[in-house]
Amino acid sequence: MSESLYKNRAVMSWAMYDWANSVFATVVIAGFFPVVFRNYWSGSLSASETTFWLGVANALASLLLMCLAPFLGTLADTRMSQKPLLLMFMLIGVCASAFLSVTAEANWSQALLLYGIATMAFMMANVFYDALLVSNSTESTVDRISGLGYGLGYLGGGLSLVICVYISRSPQTFGFEQLIDSLLVSFVLTAFWWFIFSIPLALWTRDEYGSRQAREGVIKQTLRNFRQVFSHQQTRWFLLAYWLYIDGVDTIIRMAVDYGMAIGFDASDLILALLITQFVGFPAAIVYGYLGERYGVKSMLLLGIGVYAVITLLGYAMKTVDDFYYLAALIGLVQGGVQALSRSFYTRLIPAGCAAEYFGIYNMLGKSAAIIGPLLMGGVALITDDHRLSILSIMVLFVAGALLLVKVKDPEAKN
């Protein structure tokens, strides 16, 4: 892999999937679904109830991934390969996203069901996408390639959001009589974007077919994998740290727009803040990969987690929509970097031929942690009726995650 990363077809095809699926993360999870759910689908639910049920849907999707990911990871490494399973879950997510566009007003239960299915499929596909990083990188390039993927994801997610926002701001231009119709079409555009830009990965990304021979049943092998993964002290400390701090990251991604609306900001202002995060995140994630190579992956991860802890304090204290914009830019500087370096850090801990099953456990822990964050925010909001306390409550996840990460050696130190 000595040629330029940007001329390597397999690498660019892998990274383009981040461009493809980030439309769901940006337009649906972080952007339009919370807005449409609160203003169109939630019916007679109160503001606190809406936050609570949105948190429940995110938590249940993560719980399903937690149950399935390790077993499917083992299946991919021993009996199949990673791309077929990735593409299967991609298609499930695409279909569920498209069906959101025809969900009737006030039918909040159906909207949440489809959203939950699409979110689960999105996360499950990422198990195999992350695993493909191993066969499409080397130890010397993995930080940059991981950062490239997240960088393209932020750019693709931002551009697709711009398109959807433009349509919603000028519905008559596109033949829509009502604003809600222009909002609902964003779910169709999400499905189309996700599917079309997944084609390069399907055609050109390297996969490892039959990387290991199956010697026992999937369930028994998966249980053996758990024992193997957690028997190594460095892997164990890293996964526990990741389980905590990435929960805070994912919770902010999923709940930020709902939080802003709950404390009185206009939905259009919040979408603009999301765009700021996306376009700041595009170069920042790529630069973060280079900084990880130069200054150490662990050091840059701790820096990003520290910035997130500050973000929760600033989120609690913010008063104006301009404050939200500043926070959006600050999040953009570190969000992709923390995600990308966590992924590249973990690849250095994986034995040969075990990528999918190790990333099954990685994603299981990362997304099962997202059960805690949304429920914590939703529960605090419901009990105290104070949404500012709900954002402050996730500070504990960043602090605890950083304390555990300090115990982990730099990836380079293990060689």
C-alpha positions in Angstrom: 0.0 0.0 0.0 2.9 2.3 -0.9 0.9 4.3 -3.5 -1.0 7.4 -2.4 -4.0 6.6 -0.4 -6.1 8.8 -2.6 -5.1 6.7 -5.7 -5.7 3.4 -4.1 -9.1 2.2 -5.4 -9.7 -0.3 -2.6 -9.0 2.3 0.1 -11.1 5.0 -1.5 -14.0 2.6 -2.1 -13.8 1.6 1.6 -13.8 5.3 2.7 -16.6 6.1 0.3 -19.0 3.9 2.4 -18.5 6.5 5.2 -19.7 9.1 2.6 -22.6 6.8 1.8 -23.9 5.9 5.3 -23.2 9.2 7.0 -26.4 10.5 5.3 -28.4 8.4 7.7 -26.4 9.5 10.7 -26.6 13.2 9.7 -30.0 13.6 8.0 -32.0 11.0 10.0 -30.5 10.4 13.4 -29.0 13.8 14.1 -31.2 16.1 11.9 -34.6 15.5 10.5 -36.0 12.5 12.5 -36.0 14.3 15.9 -37.6 17.4 14.3 -40.3 15.5 12.4 -40.9 13.2 15.3 -41.4 16.0 17.8 -43.5 18.2 15.4 -45.4 15.6 13.3 -45.3 12.1 14.6 -45.3 12.5 18.4 -49.0 13.5 18.6 -50.1 14.3 22.1 -46.8 13.4 23.8 -45.3 16.1 26.0 -41.8 17.5 25.4 -40.3 15.3 28.1 -42.2 12.2 26.9 -41.0 12.8 23.4 -37.4 13.0 24.6 -38.0 9.8 26.7 -39.4 7.7 23.8 -36.7 8.9 21.4 -34.1 7.8 24.0 -35.9 4.4 24.3 -35.8 3.8 20.5 -32.1 4.6 20.3 -31.4 2.4 23.3 -33.4 -0.6 22.0 -31.7 -0.4 18.6 -28.3 -0.5 20.4 -29.5 -3.4 22.6 -30.3 -5.4 19.5 -26.9 -4.7 18.0 -25.3 -5.7 21.3 -27.0 -9.1 21.2 -26.3 -9.8 17.5 -22.9 -8.2 16.7 -20.5 -10.7 18.3 -22.2 -13.8 16.8 -22.5 -12.3 13.3 -18.8 -11.2 13.6 -17.8 -14.8 14.3 -20.0 -15.9 11.4 -18.2 -13.5 9.0 -14.7 -14.6 10.1 -15.4 -18.4 10.0 -18.1 -19.1 7.5 -18.7 -16.1 5.2 -17.0 -12.8 4.7 -17.7 -9.3 5.7 -19.1 -7.6 2.6 -22.2 -9.7 2.1 -23.3 -9.1 5.7 -22.5 -5.4 5.4 -24.6 -5.1 2.2 -27.5 -7.0 3.7 -27.8 -4.7 6.6 -27.3 -1.7 4.4 -30.3 -2.8 2.3 -32.4 -3.2 5.5 -31.5 0.3 6.6 -32.2 1.7 3.2 -35.7 0.2 3.1 -36.7 1.2 6.6 -35.5 4.8 5.9 -37.6 5.0 2.8 -40.7 3.7 4.6 -40.4 6.6 7.1 -41.5 8.9 4.3 -45.0 7.3 4.2 -45.6 7.1 7.9 -48.8 8.9 8.9 -49.1 11.9 11.1 -49.3 11.2 14.9 -48.3 7.5 14.3 -45.4 7.8 16.6 -45.1 4.1 17.4 -44.6 3.2 13.7 -42.2 6.0 13.2 -40.1 4.8 16.1 -40.3 1.2 15.0 -38.9 2.0 11.5 -36.4 4.4 13.0 -35.2 1.7 15.4 -34.9 -0.9 12.6 -33.0 1.5 10.3 -30.7 2.6 13.2 -29.9 -1.0 14.2 -29.1 -1.9 10.5 -26.9 1.2 10.2 -25.0 0.2 13.2 -24.8 -3.5 12.3 -23.4 -2.7 8.9 -20.7 -0.6 10.6 -19.5 -3.7 12.4 -18.4 -5.2 9.1 -17.3 -1.9 7.6 -14.9 -1.3 10.6 -13.6 -4.9 10.2 -12.8 -4.2 6.5 -10.4 -1.5 7.6 -8.0 -4.3 8.7 -7.8 -5.8 5.2 -7.6 -2.4 3.5 -4.8 -0.8 5.6 -1.4 -1.4 7.1 -0.2 -0.5 10.6 1.6 2.5 9.1 -1.5 3.8 7.3 -4.4 2.8 9.5 -4.7 6.1 11.4 -4.8 8.1 8.1 -7.2 5.7 6.4 -9.6 5.7 9.4 -9.5 9.4 9.5 -10.1 9.6 5.8 -13.2 7.6 6.1 -14.6 9.8 8.9 -13.6 12.9 7.0 -15.4 11.8 3.8 -18.3 10.8 6.1 -18.6 14.3 7.5 -18.4 15.9 4.0 -20.9 13.5 2.5 -23.3 13.9 5.5 -22.9 17.7 5.4 -23.6 17.9 1.6 -26.6 15.6 1.8 -28.0 17.7 4.7 -27.5 20.9 2.7 -29.6 19.3 -0.1 -32.4 18.3 2.3 -32.4 21.6 4.1 -32.6 23.5 0.8 -35.6 21.4 -0.3 -37.3 22.0 3.1 -36.6 25.8 2.9 -38.1 26.0 -0.7 -40.8 23.3 -0.8 -42.9 25.0 -3.6 -39.8 25.1 -5.8 -39.8 21.3 -5.8 -43.5 20.9 -6.2 -44.5 20.3 -2.5 -47.6 22.0 -1.2 -46.8 21.6 2.5 -43.6 21.9 4.4 -44.0 18.4 6.0 -43.9 16.8 2.5 -40.5 18.4 1.8 -39.3 17.1 5.2 -40.6 13.6 4.6 -38.9 13.3 1.2 -35.6 13.6 3.0 -36.0 10.0 4.2 -36.3 8.9 0.5 -33.2 10.9 -0.5 -31.4 9.3 2.5 -32.2 5.8 1.2 -31.2 6.7 -2.3 -27.9 8.3 -1.3 -27.0 5.4 1.1 -27.6 2.8 -1.6 -25.9 4.5 -4.6 -22.7 5.4 -2.8 -22.3 1.9 -1.3 -21.7 0.5 -4.8 -17.9 1.2 -4.9 -17.4 -0.7 -1.6 -19.4 -3.7 -3.0 -17.3 -3.7 -6.2 -13.7 -2.9 -5.2 -13.0 -3.0 -1.5 -10.7 -5.9 -0.4 -12.4 -8.7 1.6 -11.1 -11.7 3.4 -13.0 -14.8 2.3 -12.7 -17.8 4.6 -10.0 -16.1 6.7 -10.4 -18.8 9.4 -11.7 -22.3 9.3 -14.8 -23.0 11.5 -13.9 -25.6 14.1 -17.0 -25.3 16.3 -20.4 -23.8 16.4 -20.9 -20.0 16.1 -22.2 -19.7 19.7 -19.3 -21.7 21.2 -16.8 -19.9 19.1 -18.2 -16.5 20.1 -18.0 -17.3 23.8 -14.4 -18.4 23.3 -13.7 -15.1 21.5 -15.0 -13.2 24.5 -12.7 -15.0 26.8 -9.8 -14.4 24.4 -10.5 -10.7 24.0 -10.9 -9.9 27.7 -8.0 -12.2 28.8 -5.6 -9.5 27.4 -5.2 -6.7 29.9 -4.6 -3.9 27.4 -7.5 -4.9 25.2 -9.8 -5.2 28.3 -8.8 -1.7 29.6 -9.3 -0.1 26.2 -12.7 -1.7 25.6 -14.0 -0.6 29.0 -12.7 2.9 28.4 -14.2 3.0 24.9 -17.5 1.6 26.2 -17.8 4.7 28.5 -16.5 7.6 26.5 -18.0 6.7 23.1 -21.4 6.5 24.8 -21.0 10.2 25.6 -20.0 10.9 22.0 -22.9 8.9 20.5 -25.4 10.4 22.9 -24.5 14.0 21.9 -24.8 13.0 18.2 -28.3 11.5 18.7 -29.8 13.8 21.2 -28.3 17.3 20.5 -31.1 18.5 18.2 -33.8 17.3 20.6 -32.0 18.9 23.5 -31.7 22.2 21.6 -35.4 22.2 20.7 -36.4 21.3 24.3 -34.6 24.4 25.7 -36.3 26.6 23.2 -34.1 26.9 20.1 -35.7 26.9 16.6 -35.3 23.7 14.5 -33.8 25.6 11.6 -31.1 27.1 13.8 -30.2 23.6 15.1 -29.9 22.2 11.6 -27.5 25.0 10.8 -25.4 24.0 13.9 -25.4 20.5 12.6 -24.0 21.7 9.3 -21.3 23.5 11.1 -20.3 20.3 12.9 -20.2 18.4 9.6 -18.1 20.9 7.6 -15.7 21.5 10.5 -15.5 17.8 11.0 -14.5 17.0 7.4 -10.9 18.4 7.6 -10.6 17.9 11.3 -11.1 14.1 11.2 -8.4 13.8 8.4 -6.0 16.1 10.3 -6.6 14.1 13.5 -5.4 11.0 11.8 -2.1 12.6 11.0 -1.8 14.1 14.5 -2.4 10.6 15.9 0.6 9.3 13.9 2.8 12.2 15.0 1.9 12.7 18.7 0.5 9.3 19.7 -3.0 7.9 19.4 -3.6 7.8 23.1 -2.6 11.4 23.7 -4.9 12.7 20.9 -7.8 10.5 22.2 -7.4 11.9 25.7 -7.4 15.4 24.3 -10.6 14.8 22.4 -12.3 13.3 25.4 -11.3 16.3 27.6 -12.8 18.6 25.0 -16.0 16.7 25.2 -16.1 17.0 29.0 -15.8 20.8 28.5 -18.6 20.7 25.9 -21.1 19.2 28.4 -20.4 22.0 30.8 -20.8 24.6 28.1 -24.0 22.9 26.9 -25.4 23.2 30.4 -24.6 26.9 30.6 -25.4 28.0 27.0 -28.1 30.7 26.6 -28.2 31.8 23.0 -28.3 30.1 19.6 -24.8 31.6 18.9 -23.6 29.5 21.9 -25.0 26.5 20.2 -23.1 27.3 17.0 -19.8 27.7 18.9 -20.4 24.3 20.5 -21.2 22.8 17.1 -17.8 24.0 15.8 -16.0 22.7 18.9 -17.7 19.3 18.5 -16.7 19.2 14.9 -13.0 19.6 15.8 -12.9 16.5 17.9 -15.9 14.2 17.1 -14.5 12.5 14.0 -11.0 12.4 15.5 -12.1 10.5 18.6 -14.1 8.1 16.5 -11.4 7.5 13.9 -8.5 7.1 16.3 -10.5 4.7 18.5 -11.1 2.5 15.5 -7.5 2.6 14.4 -6.2 2.1 18.0 -8.3 -1.1 18.2 -7.1 -2.6 14.9 -3.6 -2.9 16.4 -5.0 -5.2 19.1 -6.6 -7.7 16.7 -5.0 -11.1 15.8 -4.9 -12.0 12.2 -8.1 -13.4 10.8 -10.3 -12.2 13.7 -11.3 -8.7 12.4 -15.0 -9.2 12.2 -15.5 -10.9 15.5 -13.2 -8.5 17.3 -15.1 -5.6 15.8 -18.4 -7.3 16.7 -17.3 -7.1 20.3 -16.0 -3.5 19.8 -19.3 -2.4 18.3 -21.3 -4.4 20.8 -19.6 -2.4 23.6 -19.7 0.9 21.8 -23.4 0.7 20.9 -24.5 -1.0 24.1 -23.0 1.9 25.9 -25.4 4.1 23.9 -28.2 2.4 25.8 -27.0 4.2 28.9 -26.5 7.7 27.5 -29.9 8.3 25.8 -31.8 6.7 28.7 -29.7 8.8 31.2 -30.6 12.0 29.3 -34.3 11.0 28.8 -34.6 9.8 32.4 -33.1 12.9 34.0 -35.3 15.1 31.8 -38.4 13.1 32.7 -37.7 13.1 36.5 -36.4 16.6 36.9 -38.1 18.3 34.0 -34.8 20.1 33.5 -33.2 19.4 30.1 -30.0 21.3 31.1 -29.3 18.7 33.9 -29.8 15.9 31.3 -26.9 17.1 29.1 -24.7 17.7 32.2 -25.4 14.1 33.4 -23.3 12.6 30.6 -20.1 14.3 31.9 -19.6 11.2 34.1 -19.1 9.0 31.0 -16.2 11.1 29.7 -14.5 11.4 33.0 -14.7 7.6 33.7 -13.7 6.7 30.2 -10.6 9.0 30.3 -9.5 7.6 33.7 -9.6 4.0 32.3 -7.9 5.0 29.0 -4.9 6.3 31.0 -4.3 2.7 32.1 -3.8 1.6 28.4 -0.4 1.7 26.7 0.0 3.5 23.4 -0.6 1.1 20.5 3.0 1.6 19.4 4.3 0.6 22.8 3.2 -3.0 22.5 5.5 -3.7 19.6 
